Amino acid sequence: MNLDPAQSELALSDLQHRLSKLITLGTVHEVDYETARVKVKIGDWITAKLPWLTDMAAHNMTWRAPEIGEQVIVLAPCGDTAQGVILGSVYSAAADHHKPDHVLGAGEGESYAAASSREHVHRTRYQDGALVEYDNQNHAYHLYVPDTGGGETARVHIHCARNISLKADKQLDITAVQSNVNIKAEQGNLNVEATEGALTVKASNGALTLEGKTVSVKSTGGNLDVDAGGSTLLLKGNKIEAS
């Protein structure tokens, strides 16, 4: 079968054109958050709205939208970018893109340091300075939310419809550096117990207040010591008994 050289050249040119568009690099030009689609700028050309890959998108779902200016990989089946999909993001050495040091380095003006290891650290750093990190070499998990100066905007919320358990095999520390620590049971009992050791409740430089409709302090196996430390011990009530 004789082939028309012109047609052969046209077919080869079309094939080369499709192959050149099969996998390309570009930057996010526009994001449609309602439809989960983005337009990507590849050279001087801007694609149609394309979907991006996510971890899960059925009954279980995840969400992480690309940002404008983010460098991404575009896969176009058969070289047709209208059917393209965003495979993911890549670091860039260009001045207008972020490098690995931008996430692994120390936050400017923030209280966390640079990543201790590039091999063992998994870190997500957000634009406002927030940080989530796990170091699998030192077995340390770190969550940091910065104060952006907007009142009470820096918060961490943990909500469970039933129970929440916090357990430390050694030591559990809860510290509020410049404010109060509030522990409240709205409709039930608040139980604080040291099963095999001592339970210490201490206000180093302030007042310690125990208040309730009924307050019971009981020692089941030894003495109950109340020490005012050289100051006045005041017991006040309509009736005070000692048995």
Phi, psi and omega in degrees: 000127179274133179255139177291120181305324180294318179292321179298317180294323179294318179295319179295321179295319178295320179296315179296322179296317180293320180295325181293336181258003183297311177226121183223160174255141177204181178239145181294125182259326184206144180236128174255102186286339180286321183257359182057053179226152177226152168260137184243135176266118178244104187067237178260006186249142181245129183284172168288178179289125184240147175282160175242154179289147174221165183293315181218142183211038177232242178291322171260133187224150172234159181219125171205098185280139174298157180252151177300131182093353180285134179277128186228164175257130180249124174257123181242103179304132181060019180075011181263103184292342176295337178258012187291162176219146180276115183283329183160186184252158177225147174291154180224147177274355181294151185295330184266012176235160183274142177256168178305326181297335181293332179259329183271344181280176178285141178286129181293120180079001181258170187265005179254153185266178175294156180300136183288340182205139174277338182276323190253357184256132171248115188227138171240123179240134185257165187298327182277001180101356178294154188214137170231125186216141169231129178254105185281356174272317179265358177057050183233131177249133184228130176234125183228130176237120185280162172268111183271005178083014181256045180079234182261043184279337182274102185219154170235120181250128172236118183232134177226137181291342178236253188255151172234128180242130174243123183224130174236125181296338179241277188232137176241116182249132174235117186227131169249112190293314187236016183212199184264156169251117182249124175237120187222136171252109189288321185232001182226198180271151173250112183249125175238119189220137170252106190294314185237000182232197181268145175251118182244126174242118191219135171246102190296314185237014183220197183264144175250120185241127171246117188222137177183170177300319173225130179239122181241130174236119189221135173252121186270343185225006182196199182282155172250112184257129174238118187235124179271001174060042178091353178256185183280133174259117186248120173248121188229130178181170178293331181210128179238124183237150173228124182252000000 
